Amino acid sequence: MLEMRPNCECCNMDLDPSGTEARICSFECTFCAECAERTLNGKCPNCGGVLAPRPARAVDKLAKYPASTKRVVKTQGCMLT
């Protein structure tokens, strides 16, 4: 089951677990669509993997399977390495 991290690692924007704005890599590094596309060009700055749309979690499942509350933010900014 995906963690459904609550924010973009670049800009710290809140990401709705039942929404379509999150992008993730295979390690679940999480970014908003704008940072993933404009700043990162679809490539994860942490692992180099492809960023893909994160599947939305059905609203009726969030009570039993809540999204993570742990926020991760890149303190050095979000640039490709």
GITARA-V293012 format. One record per residue. RES is the residue in one letter. PHI is phi in radians with two decimals (* if undefined). D_CENTER is the distance of its C-alpha to the mean C-alpha in whole Angstrom. Layout:
RES&PHI&D_CENTER, RES&PHI&D_CENTER
//
This chain:
M&*&15, L&-1.19&11, E&-1.17&10, M&1.05&8, R&-1.02&6, P&-1.49&7, N&-2.64&6, C&-1.37&5, E&-1.17&7, C&-1.47&9, C&-1.85&11, N&1.17&10, M&-1.13&10, D&-1.17&10, L&-2.14&7, D&-1.23&10, P&-1.14&10, S&-1.76&12, G&-1.73&11, T&-2.08&10, E&-1.53&8, A&-1.49&5, R&-2.17&5, I&-2.35&5, C&-1.80&8, S&-1.22&11, F&-1.70&10, E&1.22&7, C&-1.03&6, T&-2.19&2, F&-2.44&4, C&-1.34&6, A&-1.03&8, E&-1.14&11, C&-1.11&10, A&-1.05&9, E&-1.51&12, R&-1.46&15, T&-1.50&14, L&-1.79&13, N&0.90&14, G&1.35&12, K&-2.10&12, C&-1.20&10, P&-1.30&12, N&-1.52&12, C&-2.12&14, G&1.46&14, G&-1.33&13, V&-1.34&12, L&-1.63&9, A&-2.18&9, P&-1.01&9, R&-1.39&7, P&-1.08&11, A&-1.34&11, R&-1.61&13, A&-1.00&17, V&-0.96&18, D&-1.22&21, K&-1.66&19, L&-1.13&17, A&-1.16&20, K&-1.42&21, Y&-2.20&17, P&-1.20&15, A&-1.24&12, S&-1.13&11, T&-1.93&13, K&-1.33&12, R&-1.63&10, V&-2.13&10, V&-2.35&11, K&-1.35&12, T&-1.16&16, Q&-1.50&17, G&1.61&15, C&-2.09&13, M&-2.27&15, L&-1.20&16, T&-1.77&18
//
